[in-house]
């Protein structure tokens, strides 16, 4: 049994949906279809989700939403016109969009969630109707009816484990179930979305719930590349990768698959395949618990921008009991998350997302650290990129760190930070963002032909 998920680019137009229909109809085991909202048709186009954000912003300032709703509706109408007998579902979609004007704004933490979820919800209704019109018995099902119950965290929901038992009851459905991705319902019945791109998460939850044999995630590329194709010319496609390796790459900027979608699949030991809607015969990339091919120690190289580093040094820091705890308590007081914290005998570096900082908050933070910790040296560095070399095979091979640092040294790239965990799954380098692409290329050609 297979759960199959289609991203926004796969559902952007009737031409793309023709491909989706063929993929669904080509395999009788594909019984559960999770869909995103329609994506971009061209590079200049807007996703339906982005249009819904515009609608949200207009509603906040009590501006007319008539034209925005018309634009959103036309996206669905344009798709539906290519298929017969879609008037009923189009009328329902228009009603759903119009009702957004009546949502309660005051004291409603789920206001944005309810608006954003409409893109996926309307698309699921349309895809189910189109499949039925094409002779494939299909049924739209709302996540609430399916049993997806989530925590009360607007735009950052987490699935509640009891959901899996409820979802399992749908396992033997005779019809293909078409499910909107990206959102679930709280115990109180409010729509609550996962973080952006969360349709991958819905697919993983459904796959774990029905105990699927495989979860197929269709997008617009042949699989996961070993490096960003914008940085490296024609990088290799990864044939096979472990959940752990994929988690590292997803964290460091690989956007093909939502990083939070790995946990439900990993816990249920369900393999995930990343495939291409435009080239469905390509084997894609298999994400599994353990690789069968260990020929290459490194599977991928990723990077992400937007980091800052707080560096502090204090002589005999290692003798002070609770030193690091006091630093972490200051971060907690400022409601700041940190990403990494490499340390030495007398120094400590704290890597955090720069978007959390404002100039005022930064000044106050450094002042408090200086007052309470009294370091010998304290500074903050901005505009950092984190470059990550990932591969479980590195722990079985001597020299990966040496080769990585040598590759960066050849390009005279200065290292602000080096971090390697005891698991040896990844090596992380902090560099200035202006050298990011050069670093990726040098590392890629070191480990890949």
C-alpha positions in Angstrom: 0.0 0.0 0.0 1.3 3.4 -0.9 0.7 7.0 0.2 1.4 9.5 -2.5 1.9 13.2 -2.1 2.0 15.9 -4.8 3.7 19.3 -4.3 2.4 22.6 -5.6 4.4 22.5 -8.8 2.8 19.2 -9.7 -0.6 20.7 -9.3 -0.1 24.1 -10.8 -2.1 23.6 -14.0 -4.3 21.2 -15.9 -1.3 20.0 -17.8 0.4 19.0 -14.6 -2.7 17.4 -13.2 -3.0 15.2 -16.3 0.4 13.8 -15.2 -0.9 13.4 -11.7 -3.9 11.5 -12.9 -1.8 9.1 -14.9 0.5 8.5 -11.9 -2.4 7.7 -9.6 -4.1 5.5 -12.1 -0.9 3.6 -13.1 -0.7 1.8 -9.7 -3.7 0.3 -7.9 -1.7 0.4 -4.6 -1.8 4.2 -4.6 -4.9 4.6 -2.4 -4.1 7.7 -0.4 -3.3 11.0 -2.2 -2.1 14.1 -0.3 -2.1 17.4 -2.2 -0.6 20.8 -1.8 -2.2 24.1 -3.0 -1.5 25.0 -6.6 2.0 26.3 -7.1 3.6 28.5 -9.6 3.0 28.0 -13.3 5.9 30.2 -14.3 8.8 31.8 -12.5 6.9 35.1 -12.4 3.7 33.5 -11.2 2.3 33.4 -7.6 1.5 30.4 -5.5 -2.1 30.1 -4.2 -0.6 30.2 -0.7 1.1 33.5 -1.4 -2.2 34.9 -2.7 -3.9 33.7 0.5 -1.3 35.6 2.5 -2.2 38.7 0.5 -5.9 38.0 1.4 -5.0 37.7 5.1 -3.1 41.1 5.0 -6.1 42.8 3.3 -8.5 41.4 5.9 -6.3 42.7 8.7 -6.7 46.3 7.5 -10.3 45.9 6.4 -9.5 46.3 2.7 -11.7 44.9 0.0 -10.8 41.3 -0.8 -13.0 40.9 -3.9 -10.1 41.0 -6.4 -7.8 38.8 -4.5 -10.6 36.1 -4.0 -11.2 36.4 -7.7 -7.6 35.7 -8.5 -7.5 32.7 -6.2 -10.7 31.3 -7.6 -9.5 31.7 -11.2 -6.6 29.4 -10.4 -9.0 26.6 -9.6 -11.3 27.5 -12.4 -8.6 27.4 -15.0 -7.7 23.9 -13.9 -11.3 22.7 -13.8 -12.1 24.0 -17.3 -10.0 21.2 -18.8 -12.3 18.5 -17.3 -16.0 17.9 -17.6 -18.7 18.3 -14.9 -16.8 20.4 -12.4 -19.4 23.1 -11.8 -20.5 21.8 -8.4 -17.0 21.6 -6.9 -16.1 25.1 -8.3 -19.2 26.5 -6.6 -18.2 24.9 -3.4 -14.6 26.3 -3.7 -16.0 29.8 -4.3 -18.1 29.5 -1.2 -15.1 28.4 0.9 -13.1 31.4 -0.3 -15.9 33.9 0.2 -16.5 32.6 3.8 -13.0 33.7 4.7 -14.3 37.2 4.9 -16.5 36.2 7.8 -13.8 34.6 10.0 -13.4 36.0 13.5 -10.2 38.1 13.8 -10.2 39.2 17.4 -8.8 36.7 20.0 -8.4 34.1 17.2 -4.8 32.7 17.3 -5.7 30.4 14.4 -7.0 33.1 12.0 -4.0 32.9 9.6 -4.1 29.1 9.8 -7.7 28.9 8.7 -6.9 31.1 5.7 -3.8 29.3 4.6 -5.3 25.9 4.9 -8.0 26.8 2.4 -5.5 26.5 -0.5 -4.9 22.8 0.1 -8.5 22.1 1.2 -10.0 23.5 -2.0 -7.4 21.7 -4.1 -8.2 18.3 -2.5 -11.9 18.8 -3.3 -11.0 19.6 -6.9 -8.6 16.8 -7.4 -11.0 14.2 -6.0 -13.7 15.5 -8.3 -11.4 15.4 -11.4 -10.3 11.8 -10.6 -13.9 10.7 -10.3 -14.7 12.4 -13.6 -11.8 10.5 -15.1 -13.3 7.1 -14.0 -11.3 6.6 -10.9 -13.4 6.3 -7.7 -12.1 9.0 -5.4 -13.3 10.8 -2.4 -12.2 14.1 -0.7 -11.7 13.7 3.0 -11.1 16.4 5.5 -8.2 15.9 8.0 -10.6 16.2 10.9 -12.7 13.2 9.5 -9.5 11.3 8.8 -8.3 11.8 12.3 -5.4 14.2 12.2 -5.4 15.8 15.6 -2.6 18.3 16.3 -1.2 20.4 19.1 -2.4 24.0 19.6 0.6 25.7 18.1 -0.5 28.1 15.3 1.7 27.6 12.1 3.8 25.1 13.9 1.5 22.2 14.8 2.7 18.8 15.8 0.7 15.6 15.4 -0.7 13.9 18.5 0.2 10.2 18.5 -3.5 9.1 19.1 -4.1 10.3 15.5 -2.4 7.3 14.0 -5.1 4.9 15.4 -7.9 7.0 14.0 -6.2 7.2 10.6 -5.7 3.4 10.5 -9.5 2.9 10.4 -9.4 4.3 6.9 -6.8 1.8 5.7 -9.3 -0.5 3.8 -11.1 2.3 2.0 -12.4 1.1 -1.4 -12.1 4.6 -2.9 -9.0 6.6 -3.3 -8.9 9.2 -0.5 -7.7 12.6 -1.5 -6.4 14.5 1.6 -5.4 18.2 1.9 -2.0 18.6 3.3 -0.5 21.2 5.6 -3.0 21.2 8.4 -4.9 19.3 11.1 -7.4 20.1 13.8 -6.8 20.8 17.5 -8.7 18.9 20.2 -11.0 22.0 20.4 -11.7 21.7 16.6 -9.6 24.6 15.4 -7.7 24.4 12.1 -4.0 24.5 12.8 -1.2 24.3 10.2 2.2 22.7 10.2 5.1 25.0 9.4 5.4 26.2 5.8 5.7 23.3 3.3 4.0 21.0 5.8 2.1 19.0 3.1 5.1 16.6 3.3 4.3 16.3 7.0 0.7 15.3 6.3 1.9 12.6 3.8 4.2 11.2 6.4 1.5 11.2 9.1 -1.0 9.4 6.8 1.7 6.9 5.7 2.5 6.1 9.4 -1.2 6.0 10.3 -2.3 3.4 7.7 1.1 1.5 8.0 1.9 2.0 4.4 4.6 0.0 2.7 6.1 3.2 1.1 5.5 6.9 1.0 6.0 8.5 -2.5 6.7 12.2 -2.5 6.3 13.7 -5.9 7.9 17.0 -6.8 9.5 18.7 -9.8 13.0 17.1 -9.6 14.3 13.6 -10.2 15.3 13.2 -6.6 17.7 14.8 -4.1 20.8 16.3 -5.5 24.2 15.9 -3.8 24.6 19.7 -3.9 22.5 22.7 -4.9 22.2 22.7 -8.7 22.5 26.5 -8.7 25.9 26.2 -7.2 27.2 23.0 -8.9 26.7 22.2 -12.6 24.7 19.0 -12.9 25.3 17.5 -9.5 24.7 13.8 -8.9 21.3 12.6 -7.8 21.4 10.7 -4.6 20.1 7.1 -5.1 19.8 6.2 -1.5 20.1 8.1 1.8 19.3 7.4 5.5 16.8 9.3 7.5 19.6 10.7 9.6 21.5 11.9 6.6 18.4 13.5 5.2 17.6 15.2 8.4 21.1 16.8 8.4 20.7 18.0 4.7 17.1 19.2 5.2 18.2 21.3 8.2 21.1 22.8 6.2 19.0 24.1 3.4 17.8 21.1 1.2 14.2 22.1 0.6 13.1 19.1 -1.5 11.6 17.4 1.6 10.3 19.0 4.8 12.6 18.1 7.6 9.7 17.5 10.1 8.2 15.0 7.7 11.1 12.5 8.5 10.0 11.7 12.1 6.7 10.0 11.4 8.2 7.9 8.6 11.3 7.1 10.6 9.3 6.0 13.7 7.1 3.8 11.6 10.1 2.5 9.6 8.4 3.5 6.3 10.7 4.2 3.4 10.2 7.4 1.5 10.9 7.9 -2.2 11.3 11.4 -3.7 10.1 11.2 -7.3 9.5 13.5 -10.3 6.0 14.2 -11.5 7.5 15.1 -14.9 9.6 12.0 -15.1 7.8 9.3 -13.0 9.8 6.4 -14.4 13.0 7.8 -12.8 13.8 5.8 -9.6 14.2 8.9 -7.6 15.9 9.0 -4.2 15.1 6.4 -1.5 15.2 7.6 2.1 15.4 4.6 4.4 16.7 3.4 7.8 20.0 2.0 6.5 21.8 2.4 3.3 22.8 -0.7 1.3 25.5 1.2 -0.6 28.4 2.6 1.4 30.7 3.2 -1.6 30.7 6.9 -1.0 31.4 8.3 2.5 29.7 11.6 1.7 26.1 11.7 0.3 25.6 15.4 0.1 26.8 18.9 0.8 24.4 21.6 1.9 24.4 25.2 3.1 22.2 27.8 4.7 22.6 31.5 5.3 21.3 33.9 7.9 23.4 33.0 11.0 25.2 35.0 13.6 27.8 33.9 16.1 28.4 35.1 19.6 31.9 34.4 20.7 33.1 34.7 24.3 36.3 33.8 26.0 37.3 33.6 29.6 40.4 32.3 31.2 39.8 29.1 33.3 36.2 29.0 32.0 36.3 25.2 32.4 36.8 25.6 36.2 33.6 27.6 36.7 30.8 25.2 37.6 27.6 26.1 35.7 29.3 28.5 33.3 27.5 27.3 30.2 24.2 27.1 32.1 24.4 30.8 33.0 24.9 31.6 29.3 22.0 29.5 28.3 19.8 31.1 31.0 20.5 34.5 29.5 19.4 33.2 26.0 16.3 31.8 27.6 15.5 35.2 29.2 15.7 36.8 25.8 13.6 34.0 24.3 16.4 33.0 21.9 17.0 29.6 20.3 20.6 28.6 19.6 21.5 26.2 16.8 25.1 25.1 17.8 27.5 25.7 20.6 31.0 24.5 19.9 33.5 25.2 22.8 37.1 25.0 23.8 38.9 25.1 27.2 38.5 28.9 27.6 36.0 29.9 24.9 32.5 29.3 23.7 30.7 30.1 20.4 26.9 30.3 20.1 25.4 30.0 16.7 21.9 31.3 16.3 19.5 32.4 13.5 20.1 36.1 12.8 16.4 36.7 12.2 15.8 36.5 16.0 18.0 39.5 16.6 17.2 43.2 16.3 19.9 45.9 16.9 18.3 46.8 20.2 17.9 43.3 21.4 21.5 42.5 20.3 22.9 45.4 22.3 20.9 44.5 25.4 21.9 40.8 25.1 25.6 41.5 24.8 25.4 44.0 27.7 23.8 41.3 29.9 26.4 38.7 29.0 29.2 41.1 29.7 27.7 42.0 33.1 26.8 38.5 34.3 29.5 36.4 32.7 32.3 39.0 32.7 34.2 37.4 29.8 37.7 38.5 28.8 36.5 38.8 25.2 33.0 39.1 23.8 32.0 39.8 20.1 29.3 39.0 17.7 29.8 38.1 14.0 27.0 38.4 11.4 26.5 37.3 7.8 27.5 33.7 8.4 26.6 30.7 6.3 26.8 27.1 7.6 28.2 24.6 5.2 27.6 20.9 6.0 29.3 17.8 4.7 26.9 14.9 5.4 27.4 11.1 5.2 27.2 8.2 7.7 30.1 6.6 5.8 32.5 9.1 7.1 32.7 7.3 10.5 34.1 4.3 8.7 36.7 6.3 6.7 39.8 8.2 7.9 40.5 11.6 6.5 37.1 13.2 5.7 37.7 16.1 8.0 41.2 16.6 6.6 39.9 16.5 3.0 37.1 19.0 3.8 39.4 21.6 5.5 42.0 21.2 2.7 39.3 21.8 0.0 38.3 25.1 1.8 42.0 26.1 2.3 42.7 25.7 -1.4 40.2 28.5 -2.0 41.5 30.6 0.9 38.2 30.4 2.7 38.4 31.5 6.3 36.7 29.3 8.9 34.8 31.0 11.7 33.7 27.8 13.2 34.1 24.0 12.9 31.7 21.5 14.5 31.6 17.7 14.2 29.4 15.6 16.5 30.5 12.4 18.0 28.2 10.5 15.6 30.4 11.7 12.7 27.4 11.9 10.4 28.2 15.5 9.5 30.9 18.1 9.5 29.9 21.7 9.8 31.8 24.9 8.9 30.9 28.5 9.6 32.1 30.8 6.9 31.2 34.3 5.6 28.1 34.1 3.3 30.0 35.7 0.3 32.1 32.5 0.1 29.3 30.0 0.4 29.0 29.0 -3.3 32.7 28.7 -3.7 32.9 26.5 -0.6 30.1 24.2 -1.8 31.8 23.8 -5.2 35.2 23.0 -3.7 33.8 20.5 -1.3 31.6 18.8 -4.0 34.5 18.3 -6.4 36.5 16.9 -3.5 34.1 14.1 -2.7 32.3 13.7 -6.1 33.7 13.2 -9.6 
